[in-house]
Amino acid sequence: LAKRGSSIFCGFRALGLYSNHLPHVVRFHKKHQEFYVVTAVGRCFHTYNVKKLGIVAVSNALPADISYLAADRMLVYAAHGKVISAFAKNRKVVHTYEGHQADVHLLLPFGDHLISVDKENAVIIWDVDSEDMYLQILFDKASFDVSAVMHPSTYLNKILFGSSQGSLQLWNIKANKLLFIFPGWESAVTILQQTPAVDVVGVGLASGQIIIHNIKFNETLMKFQQDWGPITALSFRTDGHPVMAAGSPVGHIGLWDLEEKRLVGQMRDTHTTAIAGLTFLHSEPLLITNGADNAIRVWIFDVAGGEGRLLRFRMGHSAPPTKIQHYDQSGQHILSAGQDGTLQSFSTFCLKLSTPDKQALARQSDWDSIVACHQGFLVTTTWNYQKGSMGAYKLEPERFNKNRALTVHATAVDISSCGNFAVIALSSGHIDVYNMQSGLHRGQYGKDRAHSGPVRGVAVDALNELTVSTGADRLLKIWKFKSKELLHTVSLPASPASTLLHRDSGMLAIALDDFTVSILDMETKRIVRRFSGQRGQVNDMTFSPDGRWLIIASMDCTIRTWDLPSGSLVDCFLVDSAAISISFSPTGNFLASSHVDCLGIYLWSNNTLCSLVSLRPLPADYEPFVAILPGSYDEEEDTDADNLKMAEYVSPAQLDEQLVTLSLLPDSRWKNLLHLDIIRNKPKEPPKVPKAAPFFIPTIPGLVPHLNSLSPSPQSKVVNLGALAQKSSFYLQLEEALDTNLYEGPVQLLKELGPSAIDTELRGLAPGMGGDICVMQSFLKMIGSMLLSRQDFDLAQAYLALFLKLHLRLIAEQTLLMEEAGNVLELLEETWTSMQTILNHSMCLLSYIKSALL
């Protein structure tokens, strides 16, 4: 097996990643007559259609994160580090531009050329097709640090540069000549944008000012001031309304009327982070915005007042998810709770709910199906998945009503398998039961408290008979679900951190603070497995649907797969960022994971469902390899695809000399040898001569046709009397084997014959049919050699049965044949005795496994 991250899991894709801090790019497809928006996501970019914000394409991954995006009619340009890549059809890299000595942070497509600016203030103009450097301009960073670049409309070969010092410069890049210097407005230029009017550009400043300036006459036409900080983006409506939109670092958008020169609207909190980009679609009342809060939004201006309303959006978590869990048995929906205070469902759609820390679910159609405890809060809330909203109840015990100052909070939740009851554990050691339909309190476990310390985990079994809880007091307690009676207590070697119950198998996984995981069998109430090897805190655990595997994610950046029946580690791989939460699909197709400082949910496909994966116990000193987080297609993966495949196992002809081996021939070749007289079928048509064989070359009929080597040479006039004896190749090889004692040749010949031909060959061995007693003895020795080698066991039985049926009386009359038949009988009895012993051992072991409680 080649070096790779995991033998079981392979990166598939990422969910919930839509945008980052880079401004989006809008493209128009003339053939489709449709707008598309392109956003950067890490090392790749996504393309969405504006009509439905449905994803159209995901680009191949680049070696580093994208630092800037730009696009023209044919290509999408992405800067990463000191290199620029050009993508065709939103997916494949077709051009690469190398030459910068510093990281590139600005790009501008310009006809057949591309303009790029790096952080050392070097401006390079590239020829797009040839990838050659057309021109290089070096600016003094102390006096003119390039911070924005644009091409004024209708200005041939002209480029306008803005600087962090505030001044602007207009260049003719064909003549490599500085045409004019604009002194600026004593503030850094953050954005340059062409207005609908020729010669007029919009200039956004770090001071919050917006300048509408005529560059032909060097005249400022109007100024606006926003109080939300630097201007991050500018765009102008082109559908007949003289309105300009300006973005801010706090997520607000200001709308300015250019005719009346006043503020006409404010779109507050359009994003929770800075506005990275905003674009009015050409001749349409639609505004597209994106931000670092992982959201793309489309606003429509169709209401009075000038402000836009949200038309459609795509959004994920703006802060890393803390808990993920598959919602139903279809495996198509994943609930995700994030640090941004939202609960979202990821599938083909994105449904925003609220701010939970953990959740449990059941009976989504009849009443609230999700219960969530919130970090640092005592109140536990219910949620309705179908409505996508908070439910009717907020579950809170009355015992703390008189003392609200107590720092008591919910620590764990579970819902019974019927969906009627929610079990809520608290940091005070209490465990309460509530009815999900009425929200009423239905009792608690223990007279005073269930545990003397905070409860770390709680679960209800599949039949609503038992409830199991673990606490910081190092105790595991098993209770009767209905009567709340304590049945059993188990002392744990260390304080538990979390628990996970696989209801179908009754196996409870307990993660301890000493980085080990114990498995408790709910049937026997004993610890049956202990898994160690994690070098960091166990963050989350998940069982495979059949309960055979336990996958553990820990802070040492490993994801380990333990095989419960054997108690061995069968897979382990590293990730760049530690997995915070994992969840195995109920269908077994995918493993979902969320990671530290990552906004997405990452899916790993289960290789064992579609290919042969040899799972062998890993040695104690096994060093895992890093697996790249999924999310995009990587070109390099194709080149190494052959190396990632496991070498195909080729089975030997015989696994072991002590094992009986059957032939690979179909049953029709040997199973009906004893019943040929009954099932003789008349041929529907005479046999056909092979088309490819010339008419003058005779062939011997059979399953494998052969040329007739007995045909006399046309040049010889001497008759070969030996040919008149009609001795077949099989007969001749049996005669030869009497001296050599090598029977592989005769056996191979019989394998190539059909049932009728085999019957004919065996009949021809008798003296009355032109055969000989010695040849019959040789046939019995052939059977003995097959039994002795323990190969082709089924064929040996069939051939022997037909031979005895045809020549039984003759064998009884011949002493030589009786002695040889006795030798064959001894071999048969020995073989059957050995087989019976092995079968008895296997049946005994299977019976023990079925009845014993391990």
C-alpha positions, 0 to 999 in steps of 0.5 A: 500500500502506498503512503497515504492518509487513510486506508478506509476514508478518502476525502470527498468534498466540503459543505458550508463553504461559500465565501471568504474575505476576498471580493467576488467576481461577476461574469456574464455568459453571452451564450447562456444569457446568465450572470455568474458569481465567483468566490474564493474559498481557500485554495479553490474558487466556486462558481454560482449562477445568480439566478438561483445561487446554485453551485455550477463549478468548483475549481481545481485546488491550488498549492496555496490559498488564493490571495486575489480573484479577477476574471475576463470573458474567457478566464478566471485569474487567481493569485496565490503567493508569488504565482498567478494561475488562469483557469478555463471553464472555471475548473482547469489551470491553462496558464501560469504566470511566474516572475513576482518576487513578492506575494501578489495582492491585486489583479486586473484583466486588461484585454489580451493582457493581465496586470498584477501588483505584488506587495513590494510594489512591482507592477507586471503586465503579462501577455495572457496567451504567451505568458510572457512579461510585457512590461514591468513598472517599479514604484517607490513604496515610500512615496506611492504604495499601490493599493488599487488599480482600474481601467477607465472606460474608453481610455485606450491603453490607460490604467489608473493606480491608487496609493495608500499615500492618497495620490493617483497616477494615470499611466499609458502602459503601451508607451510605459509613460506616466500621464498625470498625477492626481494629488488625492485627498489626504487619505489612503485609496481603498477602492477605485470603481468606474461610474456609469459616466465616461471620464468619471470614477468613484474613489473610496478612501480609508477615511470613509470618504467617497469621491466622485472625480472627473479624471479628464478635467481633474475635477471633483464632482461630489463628496460623501462621508460614511461614519462606519470606517474605510470604504471597502467596496463601491458599485453603481446601479445601471438600471436607470437609478442614479444610486451608488452603494458603498460597503463598510468594515462593520457590515453596513451598506450605504446607498447614495443618490448621485443626483440629489447628492444625499444618503437615501438608505442604509442596509445595516448588518447585511453581513456580520463582518466587513463587506468584501465585495458588492456588485450591481448587475448590469441593467438589473435592480440586483445587488450581490454582496459577500463577506468573510462571514462565509455568506453570499447574498443577493438583494433586490431593489423593488420596494419604495424607500430605496433599500434592498430586500434579501432575495436569496442567499448562501451562507455557512458558519461564520465561526467554526462548528463545535458539534455535528450530527447526522439528522435522520437515517437517510444520511442526507442531512447534517445538523451543525452547531457553531460558535457563531450562535447558529444551528444549521442543516447542511444538505442541498440547502442550508437551513438556519436555526440558532445557537446550540452547543449539543443536540439530540433528535427524534420524531420530527414530524409530530412535535419538536424533534431537537433539544439543544443545550447552550454553552454556559446556559441553564435553559435548554431549548427545543427546535422544530426541524420541519419549520426550521425554527425554535420550538415551543418550550424552554426547559429549565428546572424549577429548583434554581428559580430562587438562586439565579446567581448559581453558575449551573448550566446544561452539560449533556442531552439525549432524546429517547428513541420514541421521541417523547422524552428529553433527558437533560444533565446539569453541571450541578449533578442533576439529571432531569426528564421532560416530556417533549410534547408538553414540556413538563418535568417528568422526574429526576434521577437520584433522591437529591442528585444523580452525581456528586459532580458535573454530569459529563454524559447521558444516554437512553437505550433503544428500548427505553428501559435503561438510562446510563450517566457518567459524572466527574465523580468517576462513576458510571451509573445505570438507571431504570428509565421509568422508575428512576431506580439505580441498578448498577454503578461502575467505577471508572479509572479516570474522570469521564469527558464524554459518552456515546451509546450505539443503541443497536449493539448496546455498546457505550463508549466512554472517553476519559480524561487520561486520553483513553476510551473504554467500551461498556456492554450494556447487557453485561454491564462490564467494561469489555474494551479499552483503547489507548494511544491517543496523545491528546484530549478526545474531542468526539467519537462516532460508531459505524452503523453496524457498531463494528468500528469506533472512530475517535477524533482527538486533539493530537490531530489524529482520527483513529478507527478501532475495530471492536470485535478484535480490539485493534487499531485498523486505521489512523491518519493525521489532519492539519487541524484537529477534528472537533466533531465527527459523525458517521452517516447512518448509511455508512457512506461518509464520515463527516468532520469539523475542525479547529479554525475551519468553517466547513464540514468535511466529508470523507467517503468510505472506501470499503463500500466500493473497493477491497480494503485489507484492514490489518491491525496497525503496529504500536509504533505506527506513524500516521500520514497526513490527509489533506482536508477534502473540499476540492478536486486536485489535479495531482490526485489523478497522477498518483491514483495508481499509487493509492490503489492497493496491490490486487491480491492474486490467489494461489492455485492452492492456499495450503496443502492441508486444505481441499481445493475445488476446481474452477470449472462450471458445474455443467462440465462434471455434475451430470456425468452420471446422468448422461443417459437420461439427459441426452439432448439431440442437437438442433443443428449439425456442428458448424466448422469454425469460420476462421479455419480453412476448409482443408485443415480438419479439426477435432470437435470439443470444448477447446478445438484442436487441429487433427495431427493424425491426418496423413501427409498428402505426400506419403502413400504409406498407410499408418496402421497405428492411426487405425487403433483410434487411441486418443491423446488421453489414452496415450498420456495414461499409458505414458504416465504408468512409467513417469507417474506424472498425471497433470497432463491427463487431468488437464485433457479431461478438464478441456472435454465436455461431459459426452467426450469424457464419457466416451474416453472412459468407456474406451479404457475397457479391453472390450473397447480397444483399451487395456487393464493397465490403462484402467489401473493408470486411471485409478492412479490418476484419481489417487494423485488428485486426492493426494494433492487435494486439488480438483477435489470435485472433479476427482469425485465425479470422474471416479463415480463415472468410472465405477459406474461403467467398469464396476464388474470388470474391476471386481474380476481383476485383482490388479484393479481391486488393489488399486481401487483399495488404495484410492478408497484409503485416500478418500477416507483419509480426506473425508476424515480430515474435512469432517474434523475441520468442519466440526471445529468451525461449527463449534467455534461459530456456536460458541460465538453465537451463544457466548456473551463477550 
